[in-house]
Amino acid sequence: MITTLFATATPTRLGSLLFAVAVAAFAPDAGAQWIQLQSGTNASFRGMSVVHQDVAWISGTGGTFKSTSDGGKTWQGGTVPGAESFDFRAVQAFSLDTAILMVSAQDTGLIYRTTDRGRTWNVQYRNAAKGVFLDGMAFFDSHHGFAVGDPMDGRFVILETRDGGQHWARIPDSSLPPSLPGDGAFAASGTSLVTCGPKDIWLGTGGAVVARVYHSSDAGQNWTVVATPISAGVASAGIFSLACRDAKHLIAVGGNYSKPDPSQVTVAVSNDGGATWLAAKPDSATAFLSGVSYLHSLATPGGVLAVGTEGSAFSTDFGRTWKRMDRLSLNAIRPRGDGSALAAGGRGRVVVIDRLPPG
């Protein structure tokens, strides 16, 4: 429902080699900076999926998609035929060849799938009903996954696939708690919906009087919902992104994208699987955030990196306290499993960072 604005990065390290295509020297700490890559397009990116350190996909405006097989050094892709007017706010990749793209547009629900690295695409889900708006996707594995859409008839639209995105079906409304007036999910980075482990899935919401988190512990069949301290109360505020370290430890970030406010709570953490949430102290570094990732490494075992239009912020204590890293506008971020991260934003921006600044 709630559409927003912004891009990506990938660590330019193959083995131990760091290649610098162009350095985005926006970081106050010279020891940790985004390295800008060349995406070959001016599209605005919000969708991102990392398969492993070398293979990743990104997606965005103008029906644009890109993939890399060398850690971001080069990108291949183009525009999905017939989708030139659409914005692909989420992408789920299973390999260099197989990926799923999701359209986020009012009264238009579309999911495309390719098995030949984007040379051909098939529409696997289509819904033109009034009020349809898809926000994000999350998968347990290459077969079982979900897509979320804004509420219709008082319940969020949760679509499920068990064959890798070839067929989709809406889970029954009876499985979900009712939505609140104004409820929606933000299609800002494709991470309002996340999975962790074999059965846990969470959905972050906004736009209503309170920002909430839905949770299913049985692979999407039954759901509960709890309130969080994340700032809400207006259509442009709430939870924009979730990340899970494991089935017990999660982080939620967001705020008000139309009016970032450093005095508001924009970060909350959970240590009990999302049953309760603890607010991080408001900070100018976290005035608005649209994407967040845990960055696991020996150097920063408590590392978390978040991005947004106001810039990037990092934490070395699992999200309890934060510092500003830079003021580079980005929309989405994904970890690469080695302490590095890929991020993306507007005007074709794709960047990578290989480590966090020291705490």
Secondary structure, DSSP 8 states (H G I E B T S, - for coil): -B-----EE---EETTEE--SEEE---SSTTS-EEEEE-S----EEEEEESSSS-EEEEEGGGEEEEESSTTSS-EEEE-TT-TT--EEEEEESSSS-EEEEEEETTEEEEEEESSTTSS-EEEEEE--TT--EEEEEESSSS-EEEEEEEETTEEEEEEESSTTSS-EE--GGGS----TT-B-B-SSS-SEEEETTTEEEEE-BSSSS-EEEEESSTTSS-EEEE--S--SSTTEEEEEEEESSSS-EEEEEEETTS--TTS--EEEESSTTSS-EE----GGGSB-SEEEE---SS-TT-EEEE-TT-EEEESSTTSS-EEEE-----EEEE-SSS-EEEE-STTEEEEESS----
